[in-house]
Amino acid sequence: MKELVEVIAKSLVDYPEEVVVTETENDKTIVVELHVASSDMGKVIGKQGRIAKAIRSVVKAAASKSDKKVVVDIV
């Protein structure tokens, strides 16, 4: 999941070198944290959070093969 979020985020932002994705895993949950430059935050979130929702939907669809829940946090 980490690689998927990283590829999507780097294609959206102006400063792809500042994109940092961390992944932590619990029993049934995978938490993916996305860190971008402050000037790129709006591009990742989108108007009314539409791009953020789309990123979460794609990751959720990719994670449907496993039995784990994936949470994407934009920090």
N, C-alpha and C positions, 0 to 999 in steps of 0.2 A: 504494500500500500504506500509505503514511503516514496518509492520511485515514481509511482503514478502521480501522487500529489506534487512531487517536485517537478516533473515534466510539465504538468498543467500550469503550475504557478510561474515557472520560468518563461513560458510562452506568453504570459499575460503582462508581466512587469517590464519596466524600463531598466531596472538594475538587477539582472538575473544572478549576478555574482553574490548578491546579498540575501538570496533565498536560502533559508535553513529549515530543514524538515527533520523533526525528531519523532521517534516512534517508541512508545512504551506499551508493554503488553501485560495485562492482568489475566485472571482466570478465563473470563469469557469476553473481555473487552480489549480492543486495541485503540490506544489514543494516539492520534497523529497531530502534532503541533506544527503549524506553519508560521514561520517568522519571515516577514518581508520588510523592506525599507519603509519608513513612515510615509514617504511620498507615494509609494506604490500601494498603500493600504486600500485606497478607494478603488483601484483597479481590480484588486482581488475580491473585494466585497461586492462591488457593483451597485447599481441603483436598486434600492430597497432590498439589498442582499441577494439579488437574483443569481449572480455569479457564484457566490458562496454556497447557495442552495444547490446549484448545478454541480459544483465540485463535490459536495457531500453526496449527491445522488449518484454520481459516477463511481465514487469510492464504495458506496453502499452496494451498488450493483456488482462491482468487482469482488466484493467480500461475500457475496451471497453463496459462493461455492463452499466457503468454510462456515463453521457454526459460530463464528465470533462476530460480535457487534463492533463496528468501527465508528469512532467519534473523531471528527475533524475540527480542531480548534485553530482559529486564526488569531495569532497573538501579535 
